[in-house]
Structure formats: structure tokens, C-alpha cells
Amino acid sequence: MRCTVIGAGNWGTTFAQILADAGNPVVLWTHVESRAEEITDRHTNLRYLPEAVLSDRITATTDMAAALQGAELVVVALPSDVVRRVLADHASSVPRSAIVVSLMKGVEHGTDTFMSQVLSEIWDIPAQRMAVLSGPNLAGEIIRRQPTTSVVACTDEQVALRVAGACATPYFRVFTTTDVIGAEVGGAVKNVIALAVGIAQGVGYGDNTMASIMTRGLSEASRIGVSLGAQAETFAGLAGMGDLIATCSSPLSRNHRLGSLVGKGYSLQQAVAEIGTTAEGAKSCRAILDLAQQRGIRVSITAAVVAVLYDGLPVPEMVSRLVERPPRAED
């Protein structure tokens, strides 16, 4: 398949490499001209993946219309807060038969809309051509071709299988599901839970605390997802538990790193400056809290993260709020 990847950050570039390793020609879009030249001419992206040598099947451009021309598979890997601004004016450039895949794990602040829904809206993509890819996919490991698995979600199972086939390599195995909402919710909420785990570990708490937050966080994701029509079993799979474990446990996770700095006393702004980017969980946590509150769903961990990042709640008080809650039945 002729593939276009929009976004030349860590994950976008890594996924372009996966597609190239699977035998596909790939055009990678970036807004930085010097980066496009570097990727095309030197087969590197030193800003994001300093040790990687990229396939010569990958070329890059800053021309969005040129990148999209003739694409059979369009993959979007942009920060959630810029998707609408960057892509809204390019709907006419997207081939009408192209399959569109979102790699993004977030919720648009202000609209409480998941990324596949944003893409479907601004590009007029029908559900049967809109897919989501999720799973335990830390770019720093995958670019070294360390084995992992992922799941492609699309309401049309045959389309999901086409996407899975396009990115199947000896190190990247892909499963399929029709539960798009489950994949979206699992991917977005796990980022917030990783922030909470990072905060707790930044304070100095250990594995028991981490396991407790991860388990209760998965329950929050499942409750939100089911209320939106997702399948509960999705959260026991790669888009739920699998992604959660990787993101909460690894120092490669930006959400975990950002949370850890906050736990050590950094403000959100200071933590962002230290790691050089805003983690998706910090962008999406308020929208996820809004979604849960609209449906009367308890999300104590998500609420605590929002309170620390945006309402000035001291971290020790956050921990106290979570621990000192009255007993009730586990759900």
C-alpha cells in the first residue's frame, strides 16, 4: 500500500519505519523543512530518534497535499491539541478511498472528542474507513525492532485486517477488533493513570502503590468505556491492560516521566520544560474527567491528577484523598 504518515515525531517516524519494513513506500509529513530533508537524504531523524537509521523506502515532505496524493493508507500521529488546526483545511486532499488510521491517544479539550472522531468530522471519513491503532507501543523500543504487539480497531473487520497486514513485520504483530471506542478510551485514560503512577513514584512510593493505581485506573477506563458503548473485555487486552502496563512502568513513557517530576515538586510548566514536551495525559485529563462526570462515573484517580496539575492541589494531599476514602465494594 502507498502510505502517508502525518507527524514526524517519535511515534510517527517509528510507525513509518514499521510500514517500510513491511514493504510499503511511505511519505512522512513534517512541518519542519530541515527535518524533511534530513529524513529523505540522510535517513535519520536525530531530533527524535538519534540512534535510528531509517529505511530508504521513507521520504519526507512539508507539503501536505503532496504527502496525501495517491495515498491508500493515511496514518495520523500528531499531538491531540493540534489535529484540528493542522488538518482541517486538507480534507479535499485525502483520497476518497483511503483508509485513515489514528495513532493518537487523547481527547480533544473543549469538545471531549476522541481523535478518530475528530478526524472523521474534519475529513468526512465514514466509520468503515476510520481505524485506531493501540497497544503497548513504546517507540524507543520498537525503532530498535524489539518485538511487541498491537491492535487495530475498525467497525469494518476487513478494513482492520488490511491495516494489520500493511504493518505486520517479524517484530510487530497486530491483532484486530471492531471496538473502536474501547481502543480510544483505553489509550487515552492510560496516559492519565501513568501520570498518577509517576507522581506517586516521584514522591517515593513503591510497587504496591503503582499496582494499586494501575488496577484502579484500569477500572476507571473500563467504566468510562462501557458507558460509551465499548466492550468490557477490550480493557483486559492490548488496548487496555497491555498499553497501561507499558506506559505506567517504563521510563520511556513521557506521561510517567512528567508525573514523576511533578511528584518531585516540579510545577506542570517546569516538568514540561524539563522533558521538552507536554505528555498527552496532561492535555486530555480534564476532558476525560468531563466525560466521566457527565455520566456520573467515579474516576478518583483522574480527578486527583486534574486537581494536582491544574487546581494547585499539593501532591501529599492527593495521595491522602486517594488512600483515605471510605471502604466500599470493589468494582
KEKE-3310 file (N, C-alpha, C; in steps of 0.2 Angstrom, whole numbers, plus 5000, padded with zeros to 4 digits):
npx = (5004:5002:5008:5005:5011:5007:5015:5030:5036:5042:5034:5027:5037:5043:5032:5032:5043:5040:5030:5038:5047:5038:5037:5031:5030:5033:5027:5032:5025:5031:5031:5043:5055:5069:5070:5062:5071:5082:5077:5074:5086:5096:5092:5089:5082:5086:5082:5072:5074:5088:5097:5093:5093:5084:5073:5076:5064:5057:5052:5051:5041:5036:5025:5008:4998:5005:5010:4998:4993:4987:4988:4985:4984:4982:4990:4989:4999:4999:5001:4987:4981:4983:4978:4965:4968:4979:4975:4962:4960:4963:4955:4950:4961:4963:4963:4947:4946:4955:4961:4960:4970:4972:4985:4984:4982:4972:4960:4951:4952:4939:4930:4928:4931:4936:4951:4949:4936:4937:4945:4936:4926:4932:4938:4928:4926:4920:4914:4918:4930:4939:4951:4959:4974:4982:4990:5004:5016:5030:5039:5053:5058:5053:5058:5071:5068:5063:5052:5034:5016:5001:4985:4972:4958:4943:4926:4923:4928:4936:4943:4951:4959:4966:4974:4981:4988:4996:5005:5012:5026:5041:5044:5033:5018:5001:4984:4966:4951:4933:4930:4931:4929:4932:4946:4950:4947:4954:4967:4968:4965:4974:4986:4983:4983:4996:5002:4998:5004:5017:5018:5016:5027:5037:5036:5041:5035:5032:5031:5019:5010:5011:5005:4992:4987:4987:4978:4966:4965:4963:4951:4944:4945:4938:4925:4922:4923:4913:4902:4901:4898:4908:4916:4918:4928:4938:4947:4954:4963:4976:4974:4970:4974:4987:4993:4992:5001:5014:5015:5014:5024:5037:5052:5053:5041:5033:5022:5024:5036:5034:5024:5032:5041:5033:5029:5040:5040:5040:5032:5019:5022:5036:5040:5036:5045:5057:5056:5054:5042:5024:5016:5003:4993:4992:4986:4974:4967:4958:4947:4944:4940:4928:4920:4918:4911:4900:4893:4891:4901:4912:4929:4941:4955:4959:4952:4960:4973:4970:4967:4979:4988:4981:4973:4981:4982:4991:5003:5005:4992:4984:4988:4983:4969:4966:4969:4962:4949:4932:4928:4922:4913:4923:4924)
npy = (4994:5012:5023:5036:5045:5056:5067:5068:5065:5055:5043:5044:5043:5031:5023:5024:5018:5005:5002:5003:4993:4983:4983:4993:5008:5024:5040:5054:5066:5082:5097:5104:5110:5107:5095:5087:5086:5080:5067:5062:5063:5059:5049:5049:5054:5064:5073:5066:5052:5048:5037:5030:5022:5026:5018:5017:5017:5027:5043:5061:5076:5093:5097:5096:5092:5086:5075:5068:5064:5051:5042:5027:5022:5032:5038:5046:5055:5065:5078:5079:5091:5099:5094:5097:5110:5109:5100:5102:5110:5102:5092:5090:5085:5072:5056:5048:5035:5031:5023:5028:5030:5032:5036:5042:5045:5052:5065:5078:5093:5104:5099:5086:5075:5060:5056:5049:5052:5066:5066:5060:5069:5081:5077:5071:5056:5040:5028:5015:5017:5022:5019:5014:5012:5004:5000:4992:5001:5007:5019:5020:5007:5000:5005:5000:4988:4979:4965:4967:4969:4974:4982:4984:4994:4994:4998:4990:4974:4969:4980:4983:4971:4973:4985:4979:4970:4978:4983:4973:4965:4955:4959:4966:4962:4962:4962:4962:4971:4976:4986:5001:5012:5007:5005:5018:5024:5016:5019:5033:5035:5028:5036:5046:5038:5034:5046:5048:5037:5040:5052:5047:5038:5048:5054:5045:5032:5015:4999:4993:5003:5008:4997:4997:5009:5007:4996:5001:5012:5005:5001:5013:5017:5006:5008:5021:5018:5007:5014:5022:5013:5004:4988:4978:4968:4973:4980:4972:4968:4971:4985:4990:4984:4980:4991:5000:4994:4995:5009:5014:5009:5011:5020:5026:5031:5046:5052:5045:5050:5064:5064:5059:5070:5080:5074:5075:5088:5098:5111:5109:5117:5118:5104:5101:5109:5103:5089:5093:5092:5092:5079:5068:5064:5075:5084:5078:5075:5083:5083:5070:5068:5077:5069:5058:5063:5069:5057:5052:5044:5037:5043:5043:5043:5050:5062:5067:5068:5079:5089:5091:5095:5106:5113:5116:5107:5101:5088:5078:5079:5074:5061:5057:5059:5049:5038:5038:5036:5030:5013:5002:4991:4983:4987)
npz = (5000:4996:5008:5019:5032:5044:5054:5061:5073:5088:5088:5076:5066:5070:5067:5053:5050:5053:5043:5032:5034:5032:5019:5012:5002:5009:5013:5023:5033:5039:5048:5047:5037:5037:5043:5035:5024:5030:5034:5021:5014:5022:5029:5043:5059:5069:5079:5086:5086:5089:5087:5076:5060:5046:5034:5016:5010:5015:5012:5015:5017:5017:5012:5013:5004:4993:5001:5004:4991:4981:4992:4999:5012:5026:5040:5055:5067:5077:5090:5101:5103:5092:5080:5074:5070:5061:5052:5047:5035:5024:5019:5006:5000:5004:4998:4992:4994:5003:5018:5034:5048:5065:5076:5088:5106:5114:5120:5114:5121:5126:5117:5121:5113:5105:5096:5083:5081:5079:5067:5058:5058:5053:5041:5034:5035:5033:5045:5042:5036:5045:5057:5072:5080:5093:5109:5118:5114:5114:5107:5107:5110:5099:5088:5088:5084:5093:5099:5099:5102:5095:5092:5080:5078:5070:5063:5053:5050:5040:5034:5046:5045:5034:5037:5047:5040:5032:5041:5047:5053:5057:5070:5074:5079:5074:5080:5078:5081:5082:5091:5092:5101:5113:5111:5109:5122:5131:5127:5129:5143:5150:5149:5158:5170:5170:5173:5186:5192:5190:5197:5210:5212:5210:5222:5230:5233:5231:5223:5227:5228:5215:5208:5214:5209:5195:5194:5199:5190:5178:5180:5180:5167:5161:5165:5160:5147:5144:5147:5136:5126:5123:5123:5138:5139:5131:5138:5145:5137:5124:5120:5132:5146:5142:5136:5146:5156:5150:5148:5161:5168:5162:5160:5147:5144:5142:5149:5161:5165:5166:5176:5187:5189:5193:5205:5212:5215:5205:5195:5183:5172:5173:5173:5160:5153:5157:5151:5138:5131:5131:5139:5133:5142:5151:5143:5140:5152:5158:5149:5149:5163:5162:5153:5161:5172:5166:5165:5177:5183:5194:5195:5203:5203:5190:5193:5204:5198:5189:5198:5204:5193:5188:5197:5208:5219:5232:5231:5242:5248:5238:5237:5250:5249:5240:5247:5259:5257:5261:5265:5252:5240:5229:5211)
capx = (5000:5006:5006:5007:5011:5007:5018:5037:5039:5044:5029:5025:5043:5044:5027:5034:5048:5036:5027:5043:5049:5033:5037:5027:5033:5030:5029:5031:5024:5033:5031:5050:5059:5076:5069:5060:5077:5086:5074:5074:5093:5101:5088:5089:5078:5091:5079:5068:5077:5095:5101:5090:5094:5078:5073:5076:5058:5053:5054:5048:5039:5032:5019:5003:4994:5009:5010:4992:4992:4988:4989:4980:4983:4984:4991:4990:5002:5000:4998:4980:4979:4984:4975:4960:4971:4984:4972:4955:4960:4966:4950:4950:4967:4963:4959:4941:4946:4960:4959:4964:4972:4974:4989:4984:4979:4970:4954:4951:4950:4934:4924:4928:4930:4941:4954:4946:4930:4939:4947:4930:4922:4935:4939:4922:4928:4915:4917:4921:4937:4942:4954:4963:4979:4983:4994:5010:5020:5034:5043:5061:5060:5051:5063:5076:5064:5061:5045:5028:5010:4996:4978:4969:4951:4939:4920:4924:4934:4940:4947:4956:4964:4970:4978:4985:4993:5001:5011:5014:5033:5043:5044:5027:5012:4995:4978:4961:4945:4929:4928:4935:4928:4936:4953:4951:4946:4960:4973:4968:4964:4980:4990:4982:4985:5003:5004:4997:5009:5023:5018:5017:5034:5041:5036:5045:5031:5035:5027:5012:5006:5010:5000:4985:4984:4986:4972:4960:4965:4960:4944:4941:4945:4933:4918:4920:4922:4907:4896:4901:4897:4914:4916:4922:4934:4944:4951:4959:4968:4982:4972:4968:4979:4994:4996:4993:5007:5020:5015:5015:5030:5043:5055:5052:5035:5033:5017:5027:5042:5031:5021:5037:5044:5028:5029:5046:5040:5040:5026:5017:5026:5043:5040:5035:5051:5062:5056:5054:5036:5018:5013:4996:4989:4991:4982:4967:4964:4952:4942:4942:4936:4922:4916:4916:4906:4893:4889:4890:4905:4918:4936:4945:4962:4959:4951:4966:4978:4967:4967:4986:4990:4978:4970:4985:4982:4998:5004:5003:4985:4981:4989:4979:4962:4965:4970:4958:4942:4929:4928:4916:4914:4927:4921)
capy = (5000:5018:5025:5043:5046:5064:5068:5065:5064:5048:5038:5044:5041:5024:5019:5025:5013:4999:5002:5002:4986:4978:4983:4999:5015:5029:5048:5056:5074:5086:5105:5107:5108:5104:5088:5083:5085:5075:5061:5060:5062:5055:5043:5050:5060:5065:5076:5062:5045:5049:5031:5026:5023:5024:5014:5022:5017:5033:5050:5066:5082:5098:5099:5091:5090:5081:5069:5064:5062:5044:5038:5021:5022:5038:5037:5052:5054:5072:5079:5079:5098:5102:5090:5101:5116:5107:5096:5104:5113:5097:5087:5089:5081:5065:5052:5046:5028:5030:5021:5033:5027:5037:5033:5046:5043:5058:5068:5085:5098:5108:5096:5080:5071:5056:5058:5046:5056:5072:5065:5058:5075:5086:5075:5067:5049:5036:5024:5009:5018:5025:5014:5016:5008:5005:4994:4993:5003:5012:5020:5019:5000:4997:5008:4995:4981:4974:4963:4969:4968:4980:4980:4989:4994:4997:4995:4985:4970:4968:4985:4982:4966:4977:4989:4974:4967:4983:4985:4967:4963:4950:4961:4970:4958:4966:4959:4966:4972:4981:4990:5007:5016:5004:5006:5025:5025:5013:5023:5040:5035:5025:5041:5049:5034:5034:5052:5046:5032:5044:5056:5043:5036:5054:5056:5039:5026:5009:4994:4991:5009:5008:4991:4999:5014:5004:4992:5005:5016:5001:5000:5019:5016:5002:5011:5026:5015:5004:5019:5025:5008:4999:4981:4977:4964:4976:4983:4966:4966:4975:4992:4992:4982:4980:4998:5003:4992:4998:5017:5016:5005:5012:5027:5029:5034:5053:5053:5043:5055:5070:5063:5058:5076:5083:5071:5078:5095:5102:5113:5106:5120:5116:5097:5101:5112:5098:5084:5095:5091:5090:5072:5068:5063:5081:5088:5075:5073:5087:5081:5063:5070:5079:5064:5054:5067:5069:5051:5050:5039:5039:5042:5046:5045:5055:5069:5069:5071:5086:5093:5092:5098:5112:5116:5118:5103:5098:5080:5074:5079:5070:5054:5056:5059:5043:5032:5039:5036:5025:5006:5000:4986:4984:4987)
capz = (5000:4997:5014:5021:5039:5046:5060:5061:5080:5089:5086:5068:5062:5071:5063:5046:5049:5053:5037:5027:5035:5030:5012:5009:5001:5014:5013:5030:5033:5044:5047:5048:5031:5038:5045:5029:5020:5034:5033:5014:5011:5026:5033:5050:5062:5075:5085:5090:5086:5087:5085:5071:5053:5043:5028:5011:5007:5018:5010:5019:5014:5021:5008:5015:4998:4990:5005:5003:4985:4980:4997:5001:5020:5029:5047:5059:5073:5079:5096:5100:5103:5085:5075:5070:5067:5056:5046:5044:5028:5019:5018:4999:4998:5006:4993:4995:4995:5008:5025:5039:5055:5071:5082:5094:5112:5118:5120:5112:5126:5124:5114:5124:5107:5103:5090:5077:5079:5076:5060:5054:5057:5049:5034:5032:5034:5036:5050:5039:5033:5050:5061:5078:5082:5100:5112:5122:5109:5116:5101:5108:5109:5093:5082:5088:5082:5099:5097:5103:5098:5095:5090:5075:5079:5065:5063:5047:5052:5034:5034:5051:5043:5029:5041:5051:5035:5030:5046:5050:5052:5062:5077:5076:5077:5075:5081:5076:5085:5080:5097:5091:5107:5118:5110:5111:5129:5134:5125:5132:5150:5152:5149:5164:5175:5170:5176:5193:5194:5190:5203:5216:5212:5211:5229:5234:5234:5228:5218:5229:5226:5207:5206:5216:5205:5189:5194:5200:5184:5173:5182:5178:5160:5159:5167:5155:5140:5144:5147:5129:5122:5122:5126:5144:5138:5127:5143:5148:5131:5122:5121:5139:5151:5139:5135:5153:5159:5147:5149:5168:5170:5158:5159:5141:5144:5143:5154:5168:5167:5168:5183:5192:5190:5197:5211:5215:5217:5199:5193:5177:5167:5174:5171:5153:5150:5158:5146:5131:5128:5135:5138:5131:5148:5154:5139:5140:5158:5160:5145:5152:5169:5160:5151:5167:5177:5163:5165:5184:5184:5198:5192:5208:5201:5185:5197:5208:5193:5187:5204:5205:5188:5186:5203:5214:5225:5234:5230:5248:5249:5233:5240:5256:5246:5237:5252:5265:5255:5265:5261:5248:5236:5223:5205)
cpx = (5004:5003:5009:5006:5012:5009:5025:5040:5041:5040:5028:5031:5044:5039:5029:5039:5045:5033:5032:5046:5044:5032:5033:5031:5029:5032:5027:5031:5027:5032:5038:5054:5065:5075:5066:5067:5081:5084:5075:5081:5097:5098:5089:5084:5081:5087:5075:5070:5084:5099:5099:5092:5087:5078:5073:5069:5054:5056:5049:5047:5036:5025:5013:4999:4998:5010:5004:4990:4993:4988:4983:4978:4986:4984:4993:4993:5004:4998:4991:4977:4980:4981:4970:4963:4975:4980:4966:4955:4962:4961:4950:4956:4968:4959:4953:4941:4951:4957:4963:4964:4975:4979:4989:4980:4977:4963:4954:4948:4945:4928:4923:4927:4936:4944:4951:4940:4932:4941:4941:4927:4926:4937:4933:4923:4923:4918:4920:4928:4941:4944:4958:4968:4982:4987:5000:5015:5024:5039:5051:5063:5058:5056:5069:5074:5064:5054:5040:5022:5006:4989:4975:4962:4948:4932:4919:4930:4939:4945:4953:4961:4968:4976:4983:4990:4998:5006:5013:5022:5035:5043:5038:5021:5005:4988:4972:4955:4940:4927:4933:4934:4932:4944:4955:4951:4952:4966:4973:4968:4971:4986:4989:4984:4992:5006:5003:5002:5016:5024:5019:5024:5039:5041:5040:5041:5033:5030:5020:5007:5005:5005:4993:4983:4983:4980:4966:4959:4962:4953:4940:4940:4939:4926:4917:4919:4915:4901:4896:4899:4902:4912:4920:4928:4940:4949:4955:4964:4973:4980:4971:4974:4986:4997:4997:4999:5013:5020:5016:5021:5037:5045:5055:5046:5035:5028:5020:5032:5039:5028:5027:5040:5039:5028:5035:5046:5040:5033:5025:5022:5033:5044:5040:5042:5057:5062:5055:5047:5030:5016:5005:4991:4987:4986:4975:4964:4958:4946:4939:4937:4929:4917:4913:4910:4900:4889:4889:4895:4911:4925:4940:4952:4963:4957:4957:4971:4976:4968:4975:4989:4987:4974:4974:4985:4989:4998:5002:4996:4982:4982:4984:4971:4961:4965:4965:4951:4939:4929:4921:4918:4918:4923:4926)
cpy = (5006:5021:5032:5043:5054:5064:5064:5065:5057:5043:5038:5041:5034:5020:5019:5019:5006:4997:5000:4995:4981:4978:4988:5005:5020:5036:5050:5064:5077:5093:5108:5105:5105:5096:5084:5081:5080:5068:5058:5058:5058:5049:5043:5055:5061:5068:5071:5055:5045:5043:5027:5027:5021:5021:5019:5021:5024:5039:5055:5073:5087:5100:5094:5088:5084:5075:5065:5061:5055:5040:5033:5021:5028:5038:5044:5051:5061:5073:5081:5086:5102:5099:5094:5107:5114:5104:5098:5106:5108:5092:5085:5085:5074:5061:5048:5039:5026:5027:5026:5030:5032:5033:5037:5044:5049:5060:5075:5089:5103:5105:5089:5074:5067:5058:5055:5050:5063:5071:5064:5064:5080:5084:5071:5060:5045:5031:5018:5010:5022:5020:5018:5011:5009:4999:4996:4995:5009:5013:5018:5012:4997:4999:5003:4988:4976:4972:4966:4968:4974:4978:4986:4988:4997:4994:4989:4981:4969:4974:4985:4977:4969:4981:4984:4971:4972:4985:4979:4965:4958:4952:4965:4966:4962:4961:4964:4966:4977:4986:4997:5012:5013:5005:5014:5027:5023:5017:5030:5040:5033:5030:5045:5045:5034:5040:5051:5042:5036:5049:5053:5040:5042:5056:5051:5033:5021:5005:4993:4997:5009:5003:4993:5004:5011:5000:4996:5010:5012:5001:5007:5019:5012:5005:5016:5023:5011:5009:5022:5020:5003:4993:4980:4973:4967:4979:4978:4964:4971:4983:4994:4990:4982:4987:5001:5001:4995:5006:5018:5013:5008:5019:5030:5032:5042:5055:5051:5048:5061:5070:5063:5065:5080:5080:5073:5085:5100:5104:5109:5110:5118:5109:5097:5103:5106:5092:5086:5095:5090:5083:5072:5067:5070:5085:5085:5074:5077:5085:5074:5064:5072:5074:5059:5057:5068:5063:5048:5045:5041:5038:5046:5048:5050:5062:5071:5071:5078:5091:5095:5097:5105:5116:5118:5113:5100:5090:5076:5073:5075:5063:5053:5056:5052:5037:5032:5039:5030:5019:5006:4994:4987:4983:4987)
cpz = (5000:5003:5015:5029:5041:5053:5061:5068:5081:5086:5078:5064:5063:5067:5055:5045:5049:5046:5032:5028:5032:5022:5008:5008:5006:5013:5020:5030:5039:5043:5046:5041:5032:5040:5039:5025:5023:5033:5026:5012:5015:5030:5040:5053:5069:5081:5089:5091:5084:5085:5079:5064:5049:5036:5022:5007:5010:5015:5014:5015:5019:5018:5009:5009:4994:4994:5004:4996:4983:4985:4998:5008:5022:5037:5050:5065:5075:5086:5096:5100:5097:5079:5071:5067:5061:5050:5043:5037:5023:5018:5011:4996:5000:5001:4996:4997:5001:5015:5029:5046:5060:5075:5088:5100:5116:5117:5119:5118:5123:5121:5117:5118:5106:5096:5083:5075:5076:5069:5056:5053:5052:5042:5031:5030:5037:5041:5048:5036:5039:5055:5067:5079:5089:5103:5115:5117:5110:5110:5102:5108:5102:5087:5082:5086:5087:5098:5102:5099:5099:5092:5086:5076:5073:5065:5058:5048:5046:5033:5040:5049:5038:5032:5044:5046:5033:5035:5050:5048:5057:5069:5079:5074:5079:5075:5079:5081:5081:5085:5096:5098:5112:5117:5111:5118:5133:5133:5129:5140:5153:5153:5156:5170:5176:5174:5184:5196:5195:5196:5210:5217:5213:5219:5233:5235:5229:5224:5221:5227:5218:5205:5208:5211:5198:5189:5194:5193:5179:5174:5179:5171:5157:5160:5162:5149:5139:5144:5140:5124:5120:5125:5132:5143:5134:5132:5147:5142:5130:5122:5128:5144:5148:5138:5142:5157:5156:5149:5157:5171:5167:5159:5153:5140:5146:5149:5161:5170:5169:5175:5188:5193:5194:5204:5215:5217:5211:5198:5186:5171:5167:5172:5163:5150:5151:5153:5139:5128:5133:5134:5137:5137:5151:5150:5139:5146:5160:5156:5147:5158:5167:5157:5156:5171:5173:5163:5172:5186:5189:5195:5197:5206:5195:5189:5201:5203:5191:5192:5205:5200:5187:5192:5209:5220:5226:5233:5236:5249:5244:5235:5246:5253:5243:5242:5257:5263:5259:5261:5257:5244:5230:5216:5199)
residu = (MET:ARG:CYS:THR:VAL:ILE:GLY:ALA:GLY:ASN:TRP:GLY:THR:THR:PHE:ALA:GLN:ILE:LEU:ALA:ASP:ALA:GLY:ASN:PRO:VAL:VAL:LEU:TRP:THR:HIS:VAL:GLU:SER:ARG:ALA:GLU:GLU:ILE:THR:ASP:ARG:HIS:THR:ASN:LEU:ARG:TYR:LEU:PRO:GLU:ALA:VAL:LEU:SER:ASP:ARG:ILE:THR:ALA:THR:THR:ASP:MET:ALA:ALA:ALA:LEU:GLN:GLY:ALA:GLU:LEU:VAL:VAL:VAL:ALA:LEU:PRO:SER:ASP:VAL:VAL:ARG:ARG:VAL:LEU:ALA:ASP:HIS:ALA:SER:SER:VAL:PRO:ARG:SER:ALA:ILE:VAL:VAL:SER:LEU:MET:LYS:GLY:VAL:GLU:HIS:GLY:THR:ASP:THR:PHE:MET:SER:GLN:VAL:LEU:SER:GLU:ILE:TRP:ASP:ILE:PRO:ALA:GLN:ARG:MET:ALA:VAL:LEU:SER:GLY:PRO:ASN:LEU:ALA:GLY:GLU:ILE:ILE:ARG:ARG:GLN:PRO:THR:THR:SER:VAL:VAL:ALA:CYS:THR:ASP:GLU:GLN:VAL:ALA:LEU:ARG:VAL:ALA:GLY:ALA:CYS:ALA:THR:PRO:TYR:PHE:ARG:VAL:PHE:THR:THR:THR:ASP:VAL:ILE:GLY:ALA:GLU:VAL:GLY:GLY:ALA:VAL:LYS:ASN:VAL:ILE:ALA:LEU:ALA:VAL:GLY:ILE:ALA:GLN:GLY:VAL:GLY:TYR:GLY:ASP:ASN:THR:MET:ALA:SER:ILE:MET:THR:ARG:GLY:LEU:SER:GLU:ALA:SER:ARG:ILE:GLY:VAL:SER:LEU:GLY:ALA:GLN:ALA:GLU:THR:PHE:ALA:GLY:LEU:ALA:GLY:MET:GLY:ASP:LEU:ILE:ALA:THR:CYS:SER:SER:PRO:LEU:SER:ARG:ASN:HIS:ARG:LEU:GLY:SER:LEU:VAL:GLY:LYS:GLY:TYR:SER:LEU:GLN:GLN:ALA:VAL:ALA:GLU:ILE:GLY:THR:THR:ALA:GLU:GLY:ALA:LYS:SER:CYS:ARG:ALA:ILE:LEU:ASP:LEU:ALA:GLN:GLN:ARG:GLY:ILE:ARG:VAL:SER:ILE:THR:ALA:ALA:VAL:VAL:ALA:VAL:LEU:TYR:ASP:GLY:LEU:PRO:VAL:PRO:GLU:MET:VAL:SER:ARG:LEU:VAL:GLU:ARG:PRO:PRO:ARG:ALA:GLU:ASP)
# end
